[in-house]
Amino acid sequence: MLAPSDTEYIDQLISTIGDACTLGQEGQLMGDLARLSERQEAEIERLCNNNHQDFVRSVDHLLGVRKGTVDLTEEILKLNETIQSSTERLVEAKKALVNSREVRENIDEATRSLKSCLEVLGLANRVGDLLREKKRYAALRALEELQNVHLREVTQFEIAKIIQKSVPSMKAMVKDAVMTDLNTWLYKVRENSMLLGQVAFYHTNQRRHRQKERVRDIFNLRWLKINSALELALEEREEFDVLDNEDITVDFTPLFECLHIHEAMGERGEFRVTYADVRRQQKDLLFSSPHSVANKDLSCVSRLLEDICGFAIIEKSTLKKTSGFRSPADVDDLWDSMCKKAIIMISQQVENVTEAEILLKIKTVLALFIQTMATWEYSVKPLDEFLLGLFDKYSECLKKNFIGGFQKVAMSDDYTPMAVENRPKYDNIMKSVWYSPDKDPEIIQFPTVMPFSGMYPLCCRYIRDLLEKYYFYADEYFQNQGAIDRELRRSLDELLCEQVCGTLVEHLNSQYLGQIVQILINLEHFEFACQELEYLLAEGCSASETGVVTLKATERFRSEKKTAEKRIFELVNSKIDDLIGTAEYDWMAAKKQSQPSEYLQQTTLFLRNNMSSTLLNLPREIQGFIYFDALSHIASSILGLPLSEGVDQINKISVHNLDMDVKYLQEFVDSLNEPMLPSVFDELRQTIDLLKSDSSDEFYNISTKMKKYANVDPINGPVLLGKYALFSPPPSITLYLIPTACYLRLLAGEAASAKKGFAGRFRS
């Protein structure tokens, strides 16, 4: 297609050449131009043939054109070379551009990859920073995000593999970090368990004091006990956290964090087992240190129980603050194990303890421990049973102490009435003894003499002290009050019967009448003390032990009083026998004596002196009975003198002398102003009257005998009559006496019964 003008043609040609060069079609363009030139030459030739002139002109013109074409061709070739060189530069530039674009894309991709890797690496480093900042759970979450999200974006890189391999070790670092904190916390808890126990004990002790205040202010609450429902309700007003106060604070955060981390890591079960093992090991450490009770120092027992208390409180708190981490069975097993070991250790320590004071202090510490643990809902039954066993040992120590003290008192007692110099001493004695004085204490003049000896008030003091110490054991806390009541009764009976009464009975072998009398008085006062003790024990009995309390010692003292009385009778009668043994009657005397016999004067003097001194403090009825028995013995002994086998006969003068002695005795008895005593000489008097009688036949006449000689022994009467001046009755009278003697024996039996009745009236 030809352009309308040459300029336009050239422009089109240049554009066509440029496009051909650009497209690499230079040869095709040259071919087209050649064909075009041939077509033009053919057309020119045709035109020249037709129009020569025109042809010549056209040839000229064509030659000009040709020349122009050649020039143009040259110019085109030059331009082609220029374009070719430009195109090569352009291609090179384009290749450089393409290459730079690829590099840039690679750089961008590498930048993106590097950025992702840097983010992963930064997150990995952040885990370390969080660990150093002790943000363990955040570190664990960062690790999970790193592993589940970011590492997946860079899996094609080596760093991903490296970091992926380090994830378990980083998790282990997190776990080690929380476990380190937990171990530190466990160590602090172990170190502070004693302080925690001390705080808990102090809090329980404060509750005791508050409870006593309530009981004192409200009488109806006197039965209220620590840890009862009402006491716990009242105690809620007093806000106190054993685990968080001004003395100690137990922060469970390390445990919670460690538990949370292990749950997040899916290792809760493993951690639970590990924690349980550690706590068992720490429990064993509580009992690894040696504990011994020495010099009344119970700090070792207190420290042990405080340690156990703090440990158990941590366990119970862990159980309540965590869900399903510590099972109640595990906590209870630990508690049972600690209780058993504590009981064994304390039992070993108290095995050789002989002082009740130390045992009581141990019981007090144990009671505080039990009440504290009961507050935390622990079972304290084994400890209650141990307290019961400890009470048995405590009781044995109390009895040994009582025996030791009483034996010293008994050995040092002089068995004489106790002298009191002033009123303060008198009041002090009256506070201890069970004694009802005959006089008003306000009108007593000092110095004065008490009826009992010095051992009685001291023994009463020991008994009261024993009672107090027994009941001290039940103070604050003891679940077996009935055991104390039963053991106290048994111990008192044992001590009073075997020690007190037995010691007094042993001293009855003494030959000193005054000592025997004092023992009898002491026995009577101890009998009264036993009766008072029965009332006291009945009042102090627990609800399960209600009823009348009877001590065997009461009857023992009462029966031994009779033994003492018999011993007094033995000594008095022995002395009387000794005095009567000095009697020197001349049964065939030729001269009447002008005064009573010396032995009889000594006998009455002995009775008078002893009744006014040694026997003065005896009860009135016992004094009368002693008089009665002594005088009866004197009468029978005097009557036995002429009846002796060594006396063959007696005369009237000797009867007169014997009558004087009997009258002297009767006068002595009359001076005693005891209306019942004169009858003791009835048999002796009637026997002497029989011997003095002018007609002895009256004795053999039943009616006369019952009037005058009813008390004369039916056997002794004839014997004395036979000895009196060699009196011998006729055979007829002898035959008459055979049935009469049998009848008189019956009368003698009635007389003996009457004598026993008289003695019974003195006793009553």
C-alpha positions, 0 to 999 in steps of 0.5 A: 500500500503506497502512501499519499506522499513520499514523506508519509511513505518514508515514515511508513517505511521506517516504521515498517523497517523498525517493526521488521527489525524488532520482529527479526523480519529484516530478510522478509522485508528486503524480499518484499522490497525486491519484489516490489522493485521488480513489479515496479520495473516491469510496470515501468517497462510496460509503460515505457513500451507504450509510452516511450517518451513517457518511459524515458522520462519515467526511466529518468525519473525511475533512475532518480527514484532508484538512486533515491531508493539506493540512497534510501536503502543505504539509509535504511541499512544504516538505520537498520544497523542503528535499530539493530544495535538499539534492539540488542541494547534493549534486549540486553536491558530487557534481559537485565530487567527480567533478571532483576525482577526475578532477583527482586522476587527472590529477595522478597520471598527470602525477606518474607521467609526470613521474617517468618523465621525471625518471628518463629525465632523471636517467639522461641526467644520469648519463651525464654523471656517468659520463663525468666519472668516466671510467666510459665503458663504464658511460656507454655501457651507461646510454645503451643502457638509456636508449634501449632501455628508458626512452625507450620509456616516455615516447615521448609526451612532448617530452622523449623526443624531445629526449633521443632526439636527444641520444643520438648526441651523447652517444655521440659524447661517450663516444667522444671521451672514450675517444679523448682518453684514447687520444691521451693514452696514445699521446702518452705511449707516443710520449714514453716509447718511447725510455725503453722502448727503453733498458730493453729494451737494458739487459735484453738487455745483462744477458742478455749478461753472464749468458750470459758467466757461464754460458759461463765456468762451463760450458765446454760452453755456449761455443757458446750464443748469445743468443736460442737455445732453450736460452738462452731457457729458462735466461733464464726464471729471470730474471723481468723485464717490459720493460713493467712495472718500476721504470723504466717501466710501460706501462698498456694500459688506455686502449687496451683501454677504447677498443677495448671501447667501439668494439666495443660501438658496433659501430665496431671496424673504423673504430677499427682503421683510425684507430689504424693511421693514428695509429701510422703517423704516429707511426712517421714522427715517429721519423725527422723529427728530424735525426740526425748523427754528430759528434765520435764522439758516437753518441747520435743513433744510439742514440736512433733505435734506442731509439725504434724498439725502444720503438715496435716493442715496443708494436706487438708487445705490442698484437698479443699483448694484443688479439685480431684488432685489430692484424694481424701483417701490419700490424705487420711492415709497420711494422717493415720500413718502420722498418728500411729508413728506419733503414738509410738514415739510418744509411748516410747518416750513416756515409757520410763516417765515416773512423774505424773506432772509430765504425763499430765503436761503431755496429755494437755498438749495432746488434747490441744492437738486433738481439738485442733485436728478435729476442727479440720475434720480429721479422725482422732479416735486413735488419739483418744484411745492413746489418751485412755492408755496414757491415763492408766500410766498417769493413774499408776504414777499418782498412786505411787506418789501417794504411796510414797508420800503417805509412807513418809507421813506414816513413818513420821507420825507420833500417833498422838493428838495433833496440837494446833498453835494458831488459827491460820494453821487451824483454818489450813487444816480444816480446809483439808480434812473431813471433820465436824468439830463439836465446838463452834470454830469461832470460840476455839481457844488456841493452842488447841488439840485435834482428836486425830494425829498429824497423819490424818490431815496430811493424808486428807491433803494427799487424797484431795490432791489425788482427786484434783489430779485425777480430774485434771486429766479430764480438763479441757478434753477427754472423751472417757470421763467414765474411765476416770470415775471408775479408775478413781474409785478403784484407786481410792479403794486400793490406796485407802484399804491397802495403804492407809488402813493396812498401815494403821492395822500394822501399828496395832501390834504396838504395846502402847495403849495410847498409840492404839487408841490414837489409831482407833480414833484415826480409823474412825475419822478415816471412815468418816472421810470415806463416807464424804468421799462417796458423796464427792465421787457421786457428785463428780460422776459423769452422766454414764456413771450415775448412781450411789458410790460405795467404797469398800474402804468405808466398811474396811475402816469400820471393821478395823475399828473393831480390831482396834477396839479388841486390841485396846481390850487386850492391852487393858485386860493384859494390864489388869491381869498383870495387876491382879496377878500381884494380888496376895490374898491369904484365904485363911487370914487371921486378921482383917485388912484395914484398906483395899488391896494394893493391887486393886488400888493400882488397878482403879488408878490405872483405869482412872488415869487412862480414862482421863488421859489416854482413852479420853478422846475415844467416843463416849460409847467406846469409853463405856464399852471399854469400862464395861469390858475392863470391869467385867474382866476385873470381876471375873478375874477376882472371882477366879482367885478363890476358885483357883485350884491352888485354893483349897479352903477360905475362911470368913476373914478372907471373905471379909477382905474380899468384900472390902475390895469389891466394895471399893470397886463398887464405889469406884464404879459409882463415881463414874456416874455410869448407871449401867456399869454397877451391874457388872459386879452383880455376880461377884457381889452376890457370890460374896453375899452368899459366902457371908450368908449365915444360911447357905441353904438359901442358895439351894432353894430355887425361889430364894436363889432367884431373889438373892443369888440369881447371878451366882454361877450354879457351878461356882457357887457350890464350889466356893461354898465347899471351900468356905470353912470346909463346908460339906453339904449332906448327901440328901442336899447333894441329891437335891442339887443334881436336877437343880444344877441343870436348872441353874445352868439355864439361868446362867445362860440367860444371865450371859445373854443379858450381859451381851445385851448390855454390851450391845447397848453401849455400842449403840 
